[in-house]
Amino acid sequence: MPQKHTYETLKQRVAQLEEAVQNHRRNETVLRQHLDSLLQHGSLPIVTVNSDHIITACNTYFSDLFEFEEREVLGKNLDDVIAREEDLQEAIAYTQNTLKGKAIHGVGRRYTKSGKAIDIEFTGVPVVIDGEVTGAYGIYQDVSEQKKAQKALQTEKDKFEILVERAPLGISLIQADGRYTYINPKFTHIFGYTLEDIPTGREWFKRAFPEQGYRHQMISAWIQDKESAGIGESRPRQCTVTCKDGSKRMIHFGSVTMENGDQLVMYQDVTEAQQLEIQLQKAQKMESLGTLAGGIAHNFNNVLMGIQGRASLMLMDRDSSHPDFSHLKGIEEYVQRASELTKDLLGFARGGKYEVKPTDLNAVVVHENRMFGQTRKEITIHEELAEDLWSVEVDQGQIQQALINLYVNAGQAMPGGGALYIQTENVTLDQDQVRPFEVNSGRYVRLSVTDTGTGMDEATREKIFDPFFTTRQMGIGTGLGLSSVYGIIKNHGGFITVHSQKGQGATFHLYFPASKAVATETENPSGEVAAGEGIILLVDDEEMITTVGRQMLRKLGYSVVVAGSGEEAIEIMNHAHGNPPTGDRPPVPDLVILDMIMPGMGGGETCDRIKQIHPDVKILLSSGYSINGQAQEILDRCCDGFIQKPFDIITLSQKIRELL
């Protein structure tokens, strides 16, 4: 009985094993059918390998991808078929990991039969039967075009970064619903706002235009532009924007509506450019006014010359007991005051330099501080003067005039008294600092004048250098004071700036180009008439000048020959020099007093011609203009001295004595 039971048991066990083997064979057959179906009908390149990496099957997609016939690759090592030396170890590692039972995924480079490299994405799946890896199959996908597309996309991103991220203009993208989707770094640099600060157009308008009336105006303009402009049309606008830090910038907008309804907006900061344009326009206006002022001063000085000359002649014959003496001295005083006005005009016209030489600005400042302090004792003057101050090449008289004008202006701003702070220092300015003033960079001496007066608002600051501008009552403080200062400083190659707020005083900074020359001291001439003898040729187209000039020169003891034009003066010199030779030619003049501005042959050409005829003759240049520009050129070229109209008989006599 026990033996029969054992036999039946073994028989059942054998039947179970036979059934299991049949099931295994059926499963293996099904699996192989699935693999065959996957190989033949799959839409991707597929290959199968055994445990030795040998290809056992592949589909037509695999053959097409790698340009092999199936019979060419069956029985060959997979990695040797589609990999090359530089990628072989990587390919072998992937296959080995798959045959160890790991599903792998990767991207790499493989090669076709013709040697063409292709970028592929692959997946390796182990084939496991009864817990044992018997092989693997690989699925491939050609991603070369994707890689190219990715590279092209990266190229476009790089272009975007260059064109937009690094653009010199601010750029923003705004959706049709008003939401900001992008702002570039330049936008944030200009305004300070980030995307978090201005998520919507509503928030942008609120921050950029905090003043309600102006904000509504800009919103209306935006809506109007958006409705009136077509797709792709730029809508330029210019307005003032408030930045995150509270500062204001002048911005040029360019808004474009795209096909999807989004807005592309570009922002250009034109604040500095507009300021430079305003400065240029102001400089051109001042230049035009200066030309006019110079012409007026020249003609006015000729008239004053006639008055001064006649007064000087009359005073020569009268002593202080004469009843007309005080009247004549009064006339001279009024002529002097009128002459000071023409000096202001010439200073404004940048034509006021008479004698330029290396100067210690500290010495000029100390002298003017003492003089002003004596007249305005209710104002305390504080000096802070640099000990090692560089010298400057200036006309000391003009700088004194500029300082007095500044001091008087400060005094008017402190009617009840106050403090005046004067400082000098050496500074070195770079190109960015001097660019708005059209001067060269380098070493400068800065003279600062600060008062504790009423100060100025922005509107006043913009006009203070305009001629005859004043904030005083009619007849009080009007004139050319600060405009003359402006012209004098510009005339010396420098520039002037002003800083002031209402109720907080004002500071004027005057910048003078530094000189390497050693400063010299000014000598004061004596006030005595210097008589003499000799022949003087007086050349001037104004009859009132030649009439009074002839009498003044004769009074000084000189013989006088008069010429009313440059051409006449040349005839006289030719005749005196014997060109052509004559038996009765007059003697050559010892000195020529030559007017600079004459119709026809001007002073410069006349001077050159005279020197050609007689190189040794002395020439004293005379003009209602100052020794600057054209006068300086003529003086350097052929003249021996300069005298400014109007001049009295004492000044004339001393100038002649210097030359003869």
Secondary structure, 3 states (H helix, E strand, C coil): CHHHHHHHHHHHHHHHHHHHHHHHHHHHHHHHHHHHHHHHHCCCCEEEEECCCEEEEECHHHHHHHCCCHHHHCCCEHHHHHCCHHHHHHHHHHHHHHHCCCCEEEEEEEECCCCCEEEEEEEEEEEEECCEEEEEEEEEEECHHHHHHHHHHHHHHHHHHHHHHCCCCEEEEECCCCEEEEECHHHHHHHCCCCCCCCEHHHHHHHHCCCHHHHHHHHHHHHHHHHHCCCCCEEEEEEEEECCCCCEEEEEEEEEECCCCCEEEEEEECHHHHHHHHHHHHHHHHHHHHHHHHHHHHHHHHHHHHHHHHHHHHHHCCCCCCCCHHHHHHHHHHHHHHHHHHHHHHHHCCCCCCCEEEECHHHHHHHHHHHHHHHCCCEEEEEEECCCCCEEEEEHHHHHHHHHHHHHHHHHHCCCCEEEEEEEEEEEECHHHHHHHCCCCEEEEEEEEEECCCCCCHHHHCCCCCCCCCCCCCCCCCCCHHHHHHHHHHHCCCEEEEEECCCCCEEEEEEEEEECCCCCCCCCCCCCCCCCCCEEEEECCCHHHHHHHHHHHHHCCCEEEEECCHHHHHHHHHHHHCCCCCCCCCCCCCEEEEECCCCCCCHHHHHHHHHHHCCCCEEEEEECCCCCCHHHHHHHHCCCEEEECCCCHHHHHHHHHHHC
